[in-house]
Amino acid sequence: MTHLAYLAATAALAIAVAPVIAGEATPVEWSQLPDPPAQEYEDPYRNLAPEQMTDLMSLVRLREQLGADAMSVEERTQLEARITELEAALQAGGIDVEWLLSQRWAVADRRRHAAVATNAALDGQSVQIAGFLILAPPTDRGEASAYLLPDRGVCNHLPPPLPNQLIRLLMKEAPETGGSCVPAVIRGTLRAEESRHEVIVIDHSLPMWSGWMLEADEVRVADRSMSDEPVPR
């Protein structure tokens, strides 16, 4: 199955489930969850070609190795020659290596903010959103909980999505899902509330860092036979 076919299948599942949810709620897409202004930031690394990024990472690693390791004169000479080669290749591509490396931590901070920042316009709103459901242990207060994700990647041993693309659900009771990562549509009150928990998914524990909490008024899970589409990897 191609990626486009998978997206089409996911949309079809959401449509199949959505009509059973009633009440006033604003349909929300996953692309609306991040804070829009936070996604616009200067990142000079975006302009690097893949091979340039590889060379830059190798340069950093070799420089660290040169400063940390005890080595013979011959090994040091070879290492210095390789570093010089990488520096020359990057500079030939118009890259100011030292300036670019000086931007590492500033860019990392911008990326982190973009990954965590949530859309203030949705905070406190009654929404309806479709995704894939993973049940989680009850809260300390005994509430049923779960996570809603934009795709099934976590169930295929991929990392969880970014915090502003992961919704923690609080529910009156846990639904019968018949499995993990099943398609579902949720209606409830969405709040910008950060949380971090460890959750067992299939056979391994994952850190679930969520920027959203959804107090679910209604949870509708697709029929199990509809949720067996293979996910292309």
Biotite code that builds the C-alpha atoms (Angstrom):
import biotite.structure as struc

atoms = struc.array([
    struc.Atom([0.000, 0.000, 0.000], chain_id="A", res_id=1, res_name="MET", atom_name="CA", element="C"),
    struc.Atom([1.375, 3.416, -0.937], chain_id="A", res_id=2, res_name="THR", atom_name="CA", element="C"),
    struc.Atom([1.544, 6.279, 1.548], chain_id="A", res_id=3, res_name="HIS", atom_name="CA", element="C"),
    struc.Atom([-1.268, 8.103, -0.287], chain_id="A", res_id=4, res_name="LEU", atom_name="CA", element="C"),
    struc.Atom([-3.422, 4.997, -0.206], chain_id="A", res_id=5, res_name="ALA", atom_name="CA", element="C"),
    struc.Atom([-2.813, 4.659, 3.523], chain_id="A", res_id=6, res_name="TYR", atom_name="CA", element="C"),
    struc.Atom([-3.843, 8.270, 4.121], chain_id="A", res_id=7, res_name="LEU", atom_name="CA", element="C"),
    struc.Atom([-6.978, 7.696, 2.071], chain_id="A", res_id=8, res_name="ALA", atom_name="CA", element="C"),
    struc.Atom([-7.787, 4.580, 4.105], chain_id="A", res_id=9, res_name="ALA", atom_name="CA", element="C"),
    struc.Atom([-7.288, 6.494, 7.344], chain_id="A", res_id=10, res_name="THR", atom_name="CA", element="C"),
    struc.Atom([-9.609, 9.252, 6.164], chain_id="A", res_id=11, res_name="ALA", atom_name="CA", element="C"),
    struc.Atom([-12.227, 6.675, 5.208], chain_id="A", res_id=12, res_name="ALA", atom_name="CA", element="C"),
    struc.Atom([-12.060, 5.136, 8.671], chain_id="A", res_id=13, res_name="LEU", atom_name="CA", element="C"),
    struc.Atom([-12.520, 8.545, 10.285], chain_id="A", res_id=14, res_name="ALA", atom_name="CA", element="C"),
    struc.Atom([-15.538, 9.275, 8.084], chain_id="A", res_id=15, res_name="ILE", atom_name="CA", element="C"),
    struc.Atom([-17.032, 5.891, 8.898], chain_id="A", res_id=16, res_name="ALA", atom_name="CA", element="C"),
    struc.Atom([-16.843, 6.539, 12.628], chain_id="A", res_id=17, res_name="VAL", atom_name="CA", element="C"),
    struc.Atom([-17.526, 10.267, 12.771], chain_id="A", res_id=18, res_name="ALA", atom_name="CA", element="C"),
    struc.Atom([-21.286, 10.314, 12.025], chain_id="A", res_id=19, res_name="PRO", atom_name="CA", element="C"),
    struc.Atom([-22.127, 8.483, 15.265], chain_id="A", res_id=20, res_name="VAL", atom_name="CA", element="C"),
    struc.Atom([-20.887, 11.410, 17.346], chain_id="A", res_id=21, res_name="ILE", atom_name="CA", element="C"),
    struc.Atom([-23.507, 14.017, 18.068], chain_id="A", res_id=22, res_name="ALA", atom_name="CA", element="C"),
    struc.Atom([-23.402, 17.437, 19.719], chain_id="A", res_id=23, res_name="GLY", atom_name="CA", element="C"),
    struc.Atom([-21.819, 20.808, 19.096], chain_id="A", res_id=24, res_name="GLU", atom_name="CA", element="C"),
    struc.Atom([-18.097, 20.402, 18.566], chain_id="A", res_id=25, res_name="ALA", atom_name="CA", element="C"),
    struc.Atom([-15.631, 21.963, 16.151], chain_id="A", res_id=26, res_name="THR", atom_name="CA", element="C"),
    struc.Atom([-13.922, 19.445, 13.838], chain_id="A", res_id=27, res_name="PRO", atom_name="CA", element="C"),
    struc.Atom([-10.164, 19.793, 14.292], chain_id="A", res_id=28, res_name="VAL", atom_name="CA", element="C"),
    struc.Atom([-7.330, 18.555, 12.092], chain_id="A", res_id=29, res_name="GLU", atom_name="CA", element="C"),
    struc.Atom([-3.960, 17.512, 13.522], chain_id="A", res_id=30, res_name="TRP", atom_name="CA", element="C"),
    struc.Atom([-2.256, 20.260, 11.538], chain_id="A", res_id=31, res_name="SER", atom_name="CA", element="C"),
    struc.Atom([-4.153, 22.830, 13.618], chain_id="A", res_id=32, res_name="GLN", atom_name="CA", element="C"),
    struc.Atom([-2.746, 21.686, 16.973], chain_id="A", res_id=33, res_name="LEU", atom_name="CA", element="C"),
    struc.Atom([0.736, 23.299, 16.850], chain_id="A", res_id=34, res_name="PRO", atom_name="CA", element="C"),
    struc.Atom([1.063, 27.016, 17.563], chain_id="A", res_id=35, res_name="ASP", atom_name="CA", element="C"),
    struc.Atom([1.325, 28.604, 14.071], chain_id="A", res_id=36, res_name="PRO", atom_name="CA", element="C"),
    struc.Atom([3.819, 31.423, 14.902], chain_id="A", res_id=37, res_name="PRO", atom_name="CA", element="C"),
    struc.Atom([6.120, 28.966, 16.681], chain_id="A", res_id=38, res_name="ALA", atom_name="CA", element="C"),
    struc.Atom([6.538, 26.982, 13.469], chain_id="A", res_id=39, res_name="GLN", atom_name="CA", element="C"),
    struc.Atom([8.157, 29.952, 11.715], chain_id="A", res_id=40, res_name="GLU", atom_name="CA", element="C"),
    struc.Atom([11.762, 30.232, 12.868], chain_id="A", res_id=41, res_name="TYR", atom_name="CA", element="C"),
    struc.Atom([15.246, 30.586, 11.428], chain_id="A", res_id=42, res_name="GLU", atom_name="CA", element="C"),
    struc.Atom([16.954, 27.229, 10.921], chain_id="A", res_id=43, res_name="ASP", atom_name="CA", element="C"),
    struc.Atom([20.069, 27.384, 8.730], chain_id="A", res_id=44, res_name="PRO", atom_name="CA", element="C"),
    struc.Atom([20.338, 23.606, 8.816], chain_id="A", res_id=45, res_name="TYR", atom_name="CA", element="C"),
    struc.Atom([17.229, 23.306, 6.636], chain_id="A", res_id=46, res_name="ARG", atom_name="CA", element="C"),
    struc.Atom([19.211, 24.503, 3.635], chain_id="A", res_id=47, res_name="ASN", atom_name="CA", element="C"),
    struc.Atom([21.845, 21.785, 3.882], chain_id="A", res_id=48, res_name="LEU", atom_name="CA", element="C"),
    struc.Atom([21.832, 18.951, 1.380], chain_id="A", res_id=49, res_name="ALA", atom_name="CA", element="C"),
    struc.Atom([21.795, 15.466, 2.961], chain_id="A", res_id=50, res_name="PRO", atom_name="CA", element="C"),
    struc.Atom([25.463, 14.887, 2.140], chain_id="A", res_id=51, res_name="GLU", atom_name="CA", element="C"),
    struc.Atom([26.383, 18.261, 3.651], chain_id="A", res_id=52, res_name="GLN", atom_name="CA", element="C"),
    struc.Atom([24.574, 17.380, 6.854], chain_id="A", res_id=53, res_name="MET", atom_name="CA", element="C"),
    struc.Atom([26.422, 14.060, 6.932], chain_id="A", res_id=54, res_name="THR", atom_name="CA", element="C"),
    struc.Atom([29.763, 15.820, 6.466], chain_id="A", res_id=55, res_name="ASP", atom_name="CA", element="C"),
    struc.Atom([28.950, 18.347, 9.183], chain_id="A", res_id=56, res_name="LEU", atom_name="CA", element="C"),
    struc.Atom([28.021, 15.621, 11.668], chain_id="A", res_id=57, res_name="MET", atom_name="CA", element="C"),
    struc.Atom([31.203, 13.721, 10.808], chain_id="A", res_id=58, res_name="SER", atom_name="CA", element="C"),
    struc.Atom([33.243, 16.879, 11.316], chain_id="A", res_id=59, res_name="LEU", atom_name="CA", element="C"),
    struc.Atom([31.814, 17.443, 14.779], chain_id="A", res_id=60, res_name="VAL", atom_name="CA", element="C"),
    struc.Atom([32.453, 13.840, 15.741], chain_id="A", res_id=61, res_name="ARG", atom_name="CA", element="C"),
    struc.Atom([36.027, 13.853, 14.456], chain_id="A", res_id=62, res_name="LEU", atom_name="CA", element="C"),
    struc.Atom([36.829, 17.149, 16.175], chain_id="A", res_id=63, res_name="ARG", atom_name="CA", element="C"),
    struc.Atom([35.578, 15.724, 19.444], chain_id="A", res_id=64, res_name="GLU", atom_name="CA", element="C"),
    struc.Atom([37.636, 12.578, 18.877], chain_id="A", res_id=65, res_name="GLN", atom_name="CA", element="C"),
    struc.Atom([40.732, 14.651, 18.148], chain_id="A", res_id=66, res_name="LEU", atom_name="CA", element="C"),
    struc.Atom([40.370, 16.528, 21.420], chain_id="A", res_id=67, res_name="GLY", atom_name="CA", element="C"),
    struc.Atom([39.540, 13.553, 23.609], chain_id="A", res_id=68, res_name="ALA", atom_name="CA", element="C"),
    struc.Atom([41.478, 10.524, 22.413], chain_id="A", res_id=69, res_name="ASP", atom_name="CA", element="C"),
    struc.Atom([45.106, 9.640, 23.050], chain_id="A", res_id=70, res_name="ALA", atom_name="CA", element="C"),
    struc.Atom([46.506, 8.513, 19.703], chain_id="A", res_id=71, res_name="MET", atom_name="CA", element="C"),
    struc.Atom([49.716, 8.002, 17.840], chain_id="A", res_id=72, res_name="SER", atom_name="CA", element="C"),
    struc.Atom([51.255, 10.722, 15.701], chain_id="A", res_id=73, res_name="VAL", atom_name="CA", element="C"),
    struc.Atom([50.215, 8.836, 12.577], chain_id="A", res_id=74, res_name="GLU", atom_name="CA", element="C"),
    struc.Atom([46.605, 8.461, 13.753], chain_id="A", res_id=75, res_name="GLU", atom_name="CA", element="C"),
    struc.Atom([46.448, 12.136, 14.664], chain_id="A", res_id=76, res_name="ARG", atom_name="CA", element="C"),
    struc.Atom([47.847, 13.135, 11.276], chain_id="A", res_id=77, res_name="THR", atom_name="CA", element="C"),
    struc.Atom([45.246, 11.016, 9.477], chain_id="A", res_id=78, res_name="GLN", atom_name="CA", element="C"),
    struc.Atom([42.447, 12.432, 11.623], chain_id="A", res_id=79, res_name="LEU", atom_name="CA", element="C"),
    struc.Atom([43.547, 16.011, 11.035], chain_id="A", res_id=80, res_name="GLU", atom_name="CA", element="C"),
    struc.Atom([43.731, 15.340, 7.300], chain_id="A", res_id=81, res_name="ALA", atom_name="CA", element="C"),
    struc.Atom([40.171, 14.022, 7.275], chain_id="A", res_id=82, res_name="ARG", atom_name="CA", element="C"),
    struc.Atom([38.964, 17.044, 9.257], chain_id="A", res_id=83, res_name="ILE", atom_name="CA", element="C"),
    struc.Atom([40.653, 19.388, 6.806], chain_id="A", res_id=84, res_name="THR", atom_name="CA", element="C"),
    struc.Atom([39.039, 17.512, 3.916], chain_id="A", res_id=85, res_name="GLU", atom_name="CA", element="C"),
    struc.Atom([35.568, 17.831, 5.406], chain_id="A", res_id=86, res_name="LEU", atom_name="CA", element="C"),
    struc.Atom([36.047, 21.524, 6.196], chain_id="A", res_id=87, res_name="GLU", atom_name="CA", element="C"),
    struc.Atom([37.170, 22.182, 2.629], chain_id="A", res_id=88, res_name="ALA", atom_name="CA", element="C"),
    struc.Atom([34.207, 20.303, 1.143], chain_id="A", res_id=89, res_name="ALA", atom_name="CA", element="C"),
    struc.Atom([31.734, 22.253, 3.249], chain_id="A", res_id=90, res_name="LEU", atom_name="CA", element="C"),
    struc.Atom([33.377, 25.588, 2.538], chain_id="A", res_id=91, res_name="GLN", atom_name="CA", element="C"),
    struc.Atom([33.367, 24.785, -1.189], chain_id="A", res_id=92, res_name="ALA", atom_name="CA", element="C"),
    struc.Atom([29.596, 24.480, -0.877], chain_id="A", res_id=93, res_name="GLY", atom_name="CA", element="C"),
    struc.Atom([29.379, 28.009, 0.499], chain_id="A", res_id=94, res_name="GLY", atom_name="CA", element="C"),
    struc.Atom([28.979, 26.922, 4.120], chain_id="A", res_id=95, res_name="ILE", atom_name="CA", element="C"),
    struc.Atom([30.474, 28.971, 6.947], chain_id="A", res_id=96, res_name="ASP", atom_name="CA", element="C"),
    struc.Atom([31.291, 25.991, 9.140], chain_id="A", res_id=97, res_name="VAL", atom_name="CA", element="C"),
    struc.Atom([32.172, 27.828, 12.351], chain_id="A", res_id=98, res_name="GLU", atom_name="CA", element="C"),
    struc.Atom([29.123, 30.084, 12.206], chain_id="A", res_id=99, res_name="TRP", atom_name="CA", element="C"),
    struc.Atom([26.834, 27.157, 11.448], chain_id="A", res_id=100, res_name="LEU", atom_name="CA", element="C"),
    struc.Atom([28.190, 25.144, 14.366], chain_id="A", res_id=101, res_name="LEU", atom_name="CA", element="C"),
    struc.Atom([27.775, 28.153, 16.657], chain_id="A", res_id=102, res_name="SER", atom_name="CA", element="C"),
    struc.Atom([24.033, 28.076, 15.888], chain_id="A", res_id=103, res_name="GLN", atom_name="CA", element="C"),
    struc.Atom([23.497, 24.482, 17.071], chain_id="A", res_id=104, res_name="ARG", atom_name="CA", element="C"),
    struc.Atom([22.043, 25.166, 20.513], chain_id="A", res_id=105, res_name="TRP", atom_name="CA", element="C"),
    struc.Atom([19.981, 28.170, 19.437], chain_id="A", res_id=106, res_name="ALA", atom_name="CA", element="C"),
    struc.Atom([18.388, 26.104, 16.663], chain_id="A", res_id=107, res_name="VAL", atom_name="CA", element="C"),
    struc.Atom([17.817, 23.201, 19.072], chain_id="A", res_id=108, res_name="ALA", atom_name="CA", element="C"),
    struc.Atom([15.917, 25.562, 21.397], chain_id="A", res_id=109, res_name="ASP", atom_name="CA", element="C"),
    struc.Atom([13.794, 26.860, 18.503], chain_id="A", res_id=110, res_name="ARG", atom_name="CA", element="C"),
    struc.Atom([12.983, 23.336, 17.367], chain_id="A", res_id=111, res_name="ARG", atom_name="CA", element="C"),
    struc.Atom([12.029, 22.301, 20.882], chain_id="A", res_id=112, res_name="ARG", atom_name="CA", element="C"),
    struc.Atom([9.701, 25.296, 21.241], chain_id="A", res_id=113, res_name="HIS", atom_name="CA", element="C"),
    struc.Atom([8.092, 24.529, 17.874], chain_id="A", res_id=114, res_name="ALA", atom_name="CA", element="C"),
    struc.Atom([7.522, 20.908, 18.951], chain_id="A", res_id=115, res_name="ALA", atom_name="CA", element="C"),
    struc.Atom([5.920, 21.821, 22.281], chain_id="A", res_id=116, res_name="VAL", atom_name="CA", element="C"),
    struc.Atom([4.012, 25.050, 21.567], chain_id="A", res_id=117, res_name="ALA", atom_name="CA", element="C"),
    struc.Atom([0.257, 24.534, 21.272], chain_id="A", res_id=118, res_name="THR", atom_name="CA", element="C"),
    struc.Atom([-2.372, 26.559, 19.437], chain_id="A", res_id=119, res_name="ASN", atom_name="CA", element="C"),
    struc.Atom([-3.882, 28.923, 22.023], chain_id="A", res_id=120, res_name="ALA", atom_name="CA", element="C"),
    struc.Atom([-7.010, 29.366, 19.878], chain_id="A", res_id=121, res_name="ALA", atom_name="CA", element="C"),
    struc.Atom([-8.010, 25.743, 20.619], chain_id="A", res_id=122, res_name="LEU", atom_name="CA", element="C"),
    struc.Atom([-7.399, 25.817, 24.366], chain_id="A", res_id=123, res_name="ASP", atom_name="CA", element="C"),
    struc.Atom([-10.672, 25.179, 26.182], chain_id="A", res_id=124, res_name="GLY", atom_name="CA", element="C"),
    struc.Atom([-12.660, 24.531, 22.992], chain_id="A", res_id=125, res_name="GLN", atom_name="CA", element="C"),
    struc.Atom([-15.172, 21.741, 22.410], chain_id="A", res_id=126, res_name="SER", atom_name="CA", element="C"),
    struc.Atom([-13.655, 19.751, 19.552], chain_id="A", res_id=127, res_name="VAL", atom_name="CA", element="C"),
    struc.Atom([-14.001, 16.580, 17.548], chain_id="A", res_id=128, res_name="GLN", atom_name="CA", element="C"),
    struc.Atom([-10.872, 14.864, 16.263], chain_id="A", res_id=129, res_name="ILE", atom_name="CA", element="C"),
    struc.Atom([-10.073, 11.528, 14.607], chain_id="A", res_id=130, res_name="ALA", atom_name="CA", element="C"),
    struc.Atom([-6.928, 9.503, 15.229], chain_id="A", res_id=131, res_name="GLY", atom_name="CA", element="C"),
    struc.Atom([-5.578, 6.244, 16.577], chain_id="A", res_id=132, res_name="PHE", atom_name="CA", element="C"),
    struc.Atom([-6.262, 5.234, 20.164], chain_id="A", res_id=133, res_name="LEU", atom_name="CA", element="C"),
    struc.Atom([-3.841, 3.698, 22.663], chain_id="A", res_id=134, res_name="ILE", atom_name="CA", element="C"),
    struc.Atom([-5.225, 2.827, 26.093], chain_id="A", res_id=135, res_name="LEU", atom_name="CA", element="C"),
    struc.Atom([-3.139, 3.812, 29.128], chain_id="A", res_id=136, res_name="ALA", atom_name="CA", element="C"),
    struc.Atom([-3.318, 3.040, 32.867], chain_id="A", res_id=137, res_name="PRO", atom_name="CA", element="C"),
    struc.Atom([-5.912, 4.907, 34.974], chain_id="A", res_id=138, res_name="PRO", atom_name="CA", element="C"),
    struc.Atom([-4.881, 8.200, 36.566], chain_id="A", res_id=139, res_name="THR", atom_name="CA", element="C"),
    struc.Atom([-4.145, 8.548, 40.281], chain_id="A", res_id=140, res_name="ASP", atom_name="CA", element="C"),
    struc.Atom([-7.770, 9.672, 40.667], chain_id="A", res_id=141, res_name="ARG", atom_name="CA", element="C"),
    struc.Atom([-9.011, 6.491, 38.994], chain_id="A", res_id=142, res_name="GLY", atom_name="CA", element="C"),
    struc.Atom([-10.023, 8.098, 35.684], chain_id="A", res_id=143, res_name="GLU", atom_name="CA", element="C"),
    struc.Atom([-9.698, 6.049, 32.522], chain_id="A", res_id=144, res_name="ALA", atom_name="CA", element="C"),
    struc.Atom([-6.969, 7.417, 30.266], chain_id="A", res_id=145, res_name="SER", atom_name="CA", element="C"),
    struc.Atom([-5.611, 6.908, 26.768], chain_id="A", res_id=146, res_name="ALA", atom_name="CA", element="C"),
    struc.Atom([-3.641, 8.644, 24.034], chain_id="A", res_id=147, res_name="TYR", atom_name="CA", element="C"),
    struc.Atom([-4.790, 9.766, 20.616], chain_id="A", res_id=148, res_name="LEU", atom_name="CA", element="C"),
    struc.Atom([-2.184, 9.833, 17.846], chain_id="A", res_id=149, res_name="LEU", atom_name="CA", element="C"),
    struc.Atom([-2.282, 11.061, 14.233], chain_id="A", res_id=150, res_name="PRO", atom_name="CA", element="C"),
    struc.Atom([-1.038, 7.702, 12.889], chain_id="A", res_id=151, res_name="ASP", atom_name="CA", element="C"),
    struc.Atom([-0.111, 4.152, 13.915], chain_id="A", res_id=152, res_name="ARG", atom_name="CA", element="C"),
    struc.Atom([3.658, 4.661, 13.940], chain_id="A", res_id=153, res_name="GLY", atom_name="CA", element="C"),
    struc.Atom([4.082, 4.107, 17.699], chain_id="A", res_id=154, res_name="VAL", atom_name="CA", element="C"),
    struc.Atom([2.640, 0.615, 17.362], chain_id="A", res_id=155, res_name="CYS", atom_name="CA", element="C"),
    struc.Atom([5.333, -0.174, 14.814], chain_id="A", res_id=156, res_name="ASN", atom_name="CA", element="C"),
    struc.Atom([8.121, 0.645, 17.267], chain_id="A", res_id=157, res_name="HIS", atom_name="CA", element="C"),
    struc.Atom([8.559, 4.226, 16.109], chain_id="A", res_id=158, res_name="LEU", atom_name="CA", element="C"),
    struc.Atom([8.921, 7.101, 18.611], chain_id="A", res_id=159, res_name="PRO", atom_name="CA", element="C"),
    struc.Atom([5.792, 8.964, 19.760], chain_id="A", res_id=160, res_name="PRO", atom_name="CA", element="C"),
    struc.Atom([4.839, 12.099, 17.824], chain_id="A", res_id=161, res_name="PRO", atom_name="CA", element="C"),
    struc.Atom([5.890, 15.568, 18.935], chain_id="A", res_id=162, res_name="LEU", atom_name="CA", element="C"),
    struc.Atom([4.207, 16.811, 22.143], chain_id="A", res_id=163, res_name="PRO", atom_name="CA", element="C"),
    struc.Atom([1.863, 19.175, 20.301], chain_id="A", res_id=164, res_name="ASN", atom_name="CA", element="C"),
    struc.Atom([0.830, 16.241, 18.091], chain_id="A", res_id=165, res_name="GLN", atom_name="CA", element="C"),
    struc.Atom([-0.046, 13.908, 20.970], chain_id="A", res_id=166, res_name="LEU", atom_name="CA", element="C"),
    struc.Atom([-3.299, 14.130, 22.950], chain_id="A", res_id=167, res_name="ILE", atom_name="CA", element="C"),
    struc.Atom([-3.797, 12.590, 26.373], chain_id="A", res_id=168, res_name="ARG", atom_name="CA", element="C"),
    struc.Atom([-7.408, 11.549, 26.921], chain_id="A", res_id=169, res_name="LEU", atom_name="CA", element="C"),
    struc.Atom([-9.329, 11.444, 30.172], chain_id="A", res_id=170, res_name="LEU", atom_name="CA", element="C"),
    struc.Atom([-12.517, 9.409, 29.859], chain_id="A", res_id=171, res_name="MET", atom_name="CA", element="C"),
    struc.Atom([-15.470, 8.345, 31.980], chain_id="A", res_id=172, res_name="LYS", atom_name="CA", element="C"),
    struc.Atom([-14.662, 4.738, 31.133], chain_id="A", res_id=173, res_name="GLU", atom_name="CA", element="C"),
    struc.Atom([-12.245, 2.921, 28.876], chain_id="A", res_id=174, res_name="ALA", atom_name="CA", element="C"),
    struc.Atom([-13.780, 1.813, 25.556], chain_id="A", res_id=175, res_name="PRO", atom_name="CA", element="C"),
    struc.Atom([-13.576, -1.724, 24.198], chain_id="A", res_id=176, res_name="GLU", atom_name="CA", element="C"),
    struc.Atom([-10.938, -1.430, 21.499], chain_id="A", res_id=177, res_name="THR", atom_name="CA", element="C"),
    struc.Atom([-10.147, -5.043, 20.638], chain_id="A", res_id=178, res_name="GLY", atom_name="CA", element="C"),
    struc.Atom([-6.501, -4.103, 20.217], chain_id="A", res_id=179, res_name="GLY", atom_name="CA", element="C"),
    struc.Atom([-4.026, -1.248, 20.185], chain_id="A", res_id=180, res_name="SER", atom_name="CA", element="C"),
    struc.Atom([-3.800, 1.735, 17.831], chain_id="A", res_id=181, res_name="CYS", atom_name="CA", element="C"),
    struc.Atom([-7.363, 1.436, 16.593], chain_id="A", res_id=182, res_name="VAL", atom_name="CA", element="C"),
    struc.Atom([-9.105, 4.251, 14.663], chain_id="A", res_id=183, res_name="PRO", atom_name="CA", element="C"),
    struc.Atom([-11.361, 6.403, 16.811], chain_id="A", res_id=184, res_name="ALA", atom_name="CA", element="C"),
    struc.Atom([-13.120, 9.751, 16.870], chain_id="A", res_id=185, res_name="VAL", atom_name="CA", element="C"),
    struc.Atom([-13.215, 11.710, 20.118], chain_id="A", res_id=186, res_name="ILE", atom_name="CA", element="C"),
    struc.Atom([-15.450, 14.583, 21.160], chain_id="A", res_id=187, res_name="ARG", atom_name="CA", element="C"),
    struc.Atom([-14.715, 16.676, 24.243], chain_id="A", res_id=188, res_name="GLY", atom_name="CA", element="C"),
    struc.Atom([-12.984, 19.706, 25.712], chain_id="A", res_id=189, res_name="THR", atom_name="CA", element="C"),
    struc.Atom([-9.416, 20.249, 24.549], chain_id="A", res_id=190, res_name="LEU", atom_name="CA", element="C"),
    struc.Atom([-6.949, 21.888, 26.924], chain_id="A", res_id=191, res_name="ARG", atom_name="CA", element="C"),
    struc.Atom([-3.310, 22.930, 26.526], chain_id="A", res_id=192, res_name="ALA", atom_name="CA", element="C"),
    struc.Atom([-1.916, 20.889, 29.404], chain_id="A", res_id=193, res_name="GLU", atom_name="CA", element="C"),
    struc.Atom([1.495, 19.251, 29.325], chain_id="A", res_id=194, res_name="GLU", atom_name="CA", element="C"),
    struc.Atom([2.040, 15.784, 30.795], chain_id="A", res_id=195, res_name="SER", atom_name="CA", element="C"),
    struc.Atom([4.700, 13.077, 30.736], chain_id="A", res_id=196, res_name="ARG", atom_name="CA", element="C"),
    struc.Atom([4.052, 9.401, 31.439], chain_id="A", res_id=197, res_name="HIS", atom_name="CA", element="C"),
    struc.Atom([5.565, 6.028, 30.636], chain_id="A", res_id=198, res_name="GLU", atom_name="CA", element="C"),
    struc.Atom([3.123, 3.777, 28.796], chain_id="A", res_id=199, res_name="VAL", atom_name="CA", element="C"),
    struc.Atom([3.435, 0.168, 27.649], chain_id="A", res_id=200, res_name="ILE", atom_name="CA", element="C"),
    struc.Atom([2.693, -0.039, 23.909], chain_id="A", res_id=201, res_name="VAL", atom_name="CA", element="C"),
    struc.Atom([2.537, -3.582, 22.512], chain_id="A", res_id=202, res_name="ILE", atom_name="CA", element="C"),
    struc.Atom([5.670, -4.976, 24.170], chain_id="A", res_id=203, res_name="ASP", atom_name="CA", element="C"),
    struc.Atom([7.770, -1.972, 25.144], chain_id="A", res_id=204, res_name="HIS", atom_name="CA", element="C"),
    struc.Atom([7.597, 1.105, 27.354], chain_id="A", res_id=205, res_name="SER", atom_name="CA", element="C"),
    struc.Atom([7.465, 4.548, 25.739], chain_id="A", res_id=206, res_name="LEU", atom_name="CA", element="C"),
    struc.Atom([7.752, 8.061, 27.194], chain_id="A", res_id=207, res_name="PRO", atom_name="CA", element="C"),
    struc.Atom([4.528, 9.814, 26.199], chain_id="A", res_id=208, res_name="MET", atom_name="CA", element="C"),
    struc.Atom([5.136, 13.564, 26.338], chain_id="A", res_id=209, res_name="TRP", atom_name="CA", element="C"),
    struc.Atom([1.893, 15.282, 25.494], chain_id="A", res_id=210, res_name="SER", atom_name="CA", element="C"),
    struc.Atom([1.101, 18.972, 25.129], chain_id="A", res_id=211, res_name="GLY", atom_name="CA", element="C"),
    struc.Atom([-2.671, 18.441, 25.040], chain_id="A", res_id=212, res_name="TRP", atom_name="CA", element="C"),
    struc.Atom([-5.298, 16.968, 27.321], chain_id="A", res_id=213, res_name="MET", atom_name="CA", element="C"),
    struc.Atom([-8.776, 16.136, 26.057], chain_id="A", res_id=214, res_name="LEU", atom_name="CA", element="C"),
    struc.Atom([-11.633, 15.590, 28.515], chain_id="A", res_id=215, res_name="GLU", atom_name="CA", element="C"),
    struc.Atom([-13.634, 13.163, 26.413], chain_id="A", res_id=216, res_name="ALA", atom_name="CA", element="C"),
    struc.Atom([-17.414, 13.419, 26.404], chain_id="A", res_id=217, res_name="ASP", atom_name="CA", element="C"),
    struc.Atom([-17.748, 10.683, 23.813], chain_id="A", res_id=218, res_name="GLU", atom_name="CA", element="C"),
    struc.Atom([-15.378, 8.098, 22.344], chain_id="A", res_id=219, res_name="VAL", atom_name="CA", element="C"),
    struc.Atom([-16.274, 6.097, 19.260], chain_id="A", res_id=220, res_name="ARG", atom_name="CA", element="C"),
    struc.Atom([-14.003, 3.302, 18.096], chain_id="A", res_id=221, res_name="VAL", atom_name="CA", element="C"),
    struc.Atom([-14.132, 1.836, 14.593], chain_id="A", res_id=222, res_name="ALA", atom_name="CA", element="C"),
    struc.Atom([-15.176, -1.743, 14.084], chain_id="A", res_id=223, res_name="ASP", atom_name="CA", element="C"),
    struc.Atom([-12.155, -4.007, 14.600], chain_id="A", res_id=224, res_name="ARG", atom_name="CA", element="C"),
    struc.Atom([-12.396, -5.367, 11.052], chain_id="A", res_id=225, res_name="SER", atom_name="CA", element="C"),
    struc.Atom([-11.845, -1.832, 9.757], chain_id="A", res_id=226, res_name="MET", atom_name="CA", element="C"),
    struc.Atom([-8.624, -1.305, 11.719], chain_id="A", res_id=227, res_name="SER", atom_name="CA", element="C"),
    struc.Atom([-6.551, -4.142, 10.278], chain_id="A", res_id=228, res_name="ASP", atom_name="CA", element="C"),
    struc.Atom([-5.132, -2.205, 7.315], chain_id="A", res_id=229, res_name="GLU", atom_name="CA", element="C"),
    struc.Atom([-1.388, -2.854, 7.164], chain_id="A", res_id=230, res_name="PRO", atom_name="CA", element="C"),
    struc.Atom([0.752, 0.205, 7.738], chain_id="A", res_id=231, res_name="VAL", atom_name="CA", element="C"),
    struc.Atom([3.447, 0.641, 5.099], chain_id="A", res_id=232, res_name="PRO", atom_name="CA", element="C"),
    struc.Atom([6.941, 0.994, 6.489], chain_id="A", res_id=233, res_name="ARG", atom_name="CA", element="C"),
])
